[in-house]
Amino acid sequence: MYTPAYRRRHPGPYDTLGIRRCPARRRHLVASNEPDAWDGLPDIVRRQLIQHGTDDQLAPYPNAGLLAGRISRRRGTRSTGHGTPTLRSAAKRQAPARDFLRG
């Protein structure tokens, strides 16, 4: 979620997911640590876009291949560097998402 340079300058702890005692944050962490959707991935019938950054530590790049192997109607993209590209990212990182949404 943070670049190595940011973590060196700001040693944490980080409140990225909200206030530590917030019940929603706890539920999010439980859902992230105990996913139960793996068996249902092959049942997805809508098109899916799987995007990962090669240096992303929250969603490591090898996870994209695992997801792609379970979802039949998917398109995968990757970006070099930290983080998963979003619609608010730099223009060169927006193109795959825009193409997917248009197509």
N, C-alpha and C positions, 0 to 999 in steps of 0.2 A: 504494500500500500504506500510505502514511502521509499524514496530513492536512498541508496547507501549514503550519499552525501548529506541528505536531510537528516538521516538518523545519527550521523556523526555530530552534526551541529545541534540537534535537539534529541537528547538521549531518552526522552519519554518519562513516564508512561504516556500513552496517547489515548485521547478520548474520541477517536474517529467515529466510532459507532455510538456515540452518545454518552450520557451520564452513566457512570459505572453501576449505580444502584437501580437503574431504569429497568423495569420488567421486560420491555420490548427488546432491549439490548441482550438481556439474558436469553430470551427466546430465540433471538437471531443467532447467538453463539451456539446454542444447543442445536438448532437446525443446521448450522454450518458444520458442526462437529459430528453430527449423527444423521447424515442424509439418508433418506429412505426411498429416494426416487430411482435408484439405479435400475431396479428390475422393470420399472415402467418406461424407461427411455425408448426401447424399441416400439412402444405403442404410440409414440408421438407421430401424428399424421400431417401437421402443418410444417411448412418450411421453417428451418431454424438457421440462424447465423451464429457461428461459433467464432469469436474473436479473442485472441490472446496476444499479449506482448511476450517476446522471447525472454525477458528478464523479470517478468511479473512474479512477485513472491506470494501474492494473495491467491492468484489462480495460476499456478505454474504451467508453462507452455506444454509440457507433456500431457496435461489434462485434456487439452483440445483433441488430441488423438484418441484418447479414451472415449470422450463424448462422441466424436465422429464415428467411431466404431459401433456405437449403440443406436445412433439416430440415422434413419435412412434418408430423409429429405433434409439434408444439411448442406451448408456451404461454409467452408472454413477460411479464415484469413488470419494472418499474423502480422504483427508490426515488430520491428527491431527496437529493443529497448525496454524500458520499464513501463508497466501498466497496460491494461487492456484499452484499446482505442474506443472512444465514444463519439457521439455526434458533436460534442463540443471540443473535440481534439483538433489538432492542426489539420488544415485542408487535405494534405496527403493521406491522413489517416481516416478522413471522413468518407472518401470515395467508396470503399467496399460496403460500408453501411448504407450509403445513399443508393448505390447500385442494387443492393439487396432489397431495399424498401420499394424501389421503383419497379423491380422486376418480378 
